[in-house]
Amino acid sequence: MTAAATRRPGTPAGRPGRFETLRLDGVSRSFGGHEALADLDLTIRRGEFIALLGPSGCGKSTALNCLAGLLPLTRGSIWQDEARLDVLPPERRGFGMVFQNYALFPHLSVRRNIAFGLQMRKVPRAELRRRVDEALRLVHLQEQAGKLPGQLSGGQQQRVAIARAVVLEPSLVLMDEPLSNLDAKLRLEMRTEIRRLHQSLGLTTVYVTHDQEEALSLADRLVVLRAGRVQQIGPPEQLHAEPANWHVADFMGYRNLLPLTAGPRRGAGIVVEIEGHELVGTPVGDPAPGSAVMAAVRPEDLIIGPGLPATVEVVEYQGREVAVEARTAGGIALSLLSADRPAVGDRIAVTVEPRRLLVFPS
Amino acid sequence: MSARPALRHRLAERGVDRQLLLLLPAALFVVTLFIYPFLYGVGLSFQPTRGGMLGAYREFFTDAYLRDTILTTLRLSLPAALLNVLASVPIAYRMRGRFRGKRLVTTLLVVPITLGTVLTAQGLLNFLGPTGWFNRTLLSAGLVDAPVRLTNNFWGVFFSLVITGFPFAFLLVLSYLSGIDPSLERAAATLGAGRWQRFRRITLPLLAPGLATTFCLTFVLAFSVFPSAVLVGDPSGTTRVMSIAAYDAAYVRYDYPLASAVAVLMGLVELLVIAAVLGWRALLYTGTTAGGKG
């Protein structure tokens, strides 16, 4: 009997088909009345690297599990080109997934962990061997092929998990905070490694993280989630420079978020008053004069110069520059970076360029 | 000259913890209450009234009525233990996750532990006996002409062993199963494994050592069956198990050496079965059941 004849009907054979677009249409998921993910609309194009970014509990892992088929949707649908996907069980979707704790099979060797998915697809022995060898070489684990996962370091386990997912040449790779268990140095290395694999293998990747730096450096497009709802979707540059609301700004490194009252417009700018000092900012999302607003500015954009007086409270050495925490007379805390090193207790004054001060409705 | 390190440090270097000495009184207790009577019994079995040192053993193996108790006991305890373990697996597998009413179902499954053998036997007689509800239902429905004999024979004891042994097996299997990282099966699913493949290739291999241990424990429970073999069995015939033979020898014939010999043989047979199962277990993967760093 040939291999083809013994293959059960309905089992995906060999390589799953590639898609042009993957469309999430109003994808929602509730847990006991609490909406963990609400109305996620997203179209993923082939070859894209998408990062789902948000604080813990924002629904990003829920979204990933819904995509993988590990969680049924409460509402909405998922379409792979013209085929509906959300009705299929995970084993029929042909996606690869890298779990936060790696989820390596502890009783199988590295080689057999990587071979597992190929065996499930009934790939012929010779091809299976070739593809596993190739995957081992890709993640530099040829030496460790015969070891059990328990004998590997965290970084090596991580690479096995990635190899096991990509050896199937899946149409989509899902990664659930894959670097969160690694130390800082290894995390940087693996970050580069993941981007390199994504490019060299032509993968389409959806990557979940709570680390904005990781998301900005890896992704072609970011999806920022908060409390189960999409806040903004866009390329890293756009999110970095033009956050859509102050929650996104908060996530994008605008550490100074000052609750103020909007003043009158001045040209394209808007005036906000802070302890008797006028600052001009850039309005985002049309804050009405007189309404409560949130003014956002990054530490690196707050400059020491004539303006708002404050007292230095904490000085942290950070290599090329120092991070300064200062407090105004009215008790507002400010974070800024400075090339000079002020002393604790020094009186300084800070100011900001109008285009660097974003004023959002709060 | 450096002083000799303190005794505690010298002991610690050899891996000896001085606080272990606190175990001595308990050890003495075990020696007087368990090891001494055990050795006394072994000694007694080699001092029969006739036939030399091995007389009691020779009598056991020449008398078919005694010898056959080994097979009778194994015929009851091996299938009962096997059934308990095998039935626990699918039930525990279904009950791993969280669902409404889980506590109630678990309680119902575990309640027989608290009943004790005598109450179980009473229930079996009431329910499955010749005039029990089961037979009355069958008779009145016209399905049988005469009552089906399910008590006071092999089946009565077998049911009793399953009812009392299942909760142990179930609780053990459930705890072994919940020790297996659920993300492993999820990972297997994303790699294309269907329900059966996930169970067979991931869960079962990780569970197998636990099943071996569970089998040993339920087997030992079933092997020393005495009350149910008398109460719902046929103690002079098909369910004449080794413990009954020992009881007979000791308290009916007052032949203590023979009774001791039966007891020693019971222990040996149990040891053989357990050694075989644990030998098989040693061939399996017995490491961690976690999928990586937590």
Contacts between the chains, C-beta under 8 A, distances in Angstrom:
chain1	res1	chain2	res2	distance
A	12	B	192	6.7
A	68	B	186	8.0
A	68	B	190	5.6
A	69	B	189	7.5
A	69	B	190	7.7
A	70	B	186	5.3
A	70	B	189	7.0
A	70	B	190	7.4
A	89	B	189	7.1
A	89	B	194	7.9
A	90	B	186	7.4
A	90	B	189	4.1
A	90	B	190	5.2
A	91	B	189	5.1
A	91	B	190	7.4
A	91	B	191	7.7
A	91	B	192	4.9
A	91	B	193	5.8
A	91	B	194	5.4
A	92	B	192	8.0
A	93	B	190	7.7
A	94	B	192	7.5
A	95	B	190	6.2
A	96	B	190	6.7
A	96	B	191	7.8
A	97	B	186	8.0
A	97	B	187	6.9
A	97	B	190	4.1
A	99	B	183	5.4
A	99	B	186	7.4
A	99	B	187	5.9
A	99	B	291	7.1
A	99	B	292	7.7
A	101	B	181	7.4
A	101	B	183	6.1
A	101	B	290	7.6
A	101	B	291	5.5
A	101	B	292	4.6
A	101	B	293	6.1
A	101	B	294	5.9
A	102	B	291	6.0
A	102	B	292	3.3
A	102	B	293	7.0
A	103	B	181	6.8
A	103	B	183	4.1
A	103	B	184	5.5
A	103	B	186	6.8
A	103	B	187	3.8
A	103	B	291	3.8
A	103	B	292	6.4
A	104	B	187	7.8
A	104	B	291	5.6
A	104	B	292	5.4
A	105	B	184	6.1
A	105	B	187	7.6
A	105	B	188	7.5
A	105	B	202	6.0
A	105	B	291	7.5
A	106	B	184	7.8
A	106	B	206	7.1
A	106	B	285	7.5
A	106	B	287	5.9
A	106	B	288	5.3
A	106	B	289	6.2
A	106	B	290	6.6
A	106	B	291	6.8
A	107	B	205	5.1
A	107	B	206	5.9
A	107	B	285	3.8
A	107	B	287	7.2
A	116	B	188	7.1
A	116	B	191	5.4
A	116	B	193	7.5
A	116	B	201	7.6
A	117	B	191	3.6
A	117	B	192	5.5
A	120	B	191	5.9
A	120	B	192	3.8
A	120	B	193	5.0
A	120	B	197	6.4
A	121	B	192	5.6
A	148	B	287	6.9
A	149	B	291	8.0
A	149	B	292	6.7
A	150	B	287	5.7
A	150	B	288	5.7
A	154	B	292	8.0
A	154	B	293	5.5
A	157	B	292	5.2
A	157	B	293	7.0
A	161	B	292	7.3
A	164	B	191	7.0
A	165	B	190	7.7
A	168	B	191	7.1
A	168	B	192	7.5
A	174	B	190	7.7
A	181	B	292	7.7
A	181	B	293	4.6
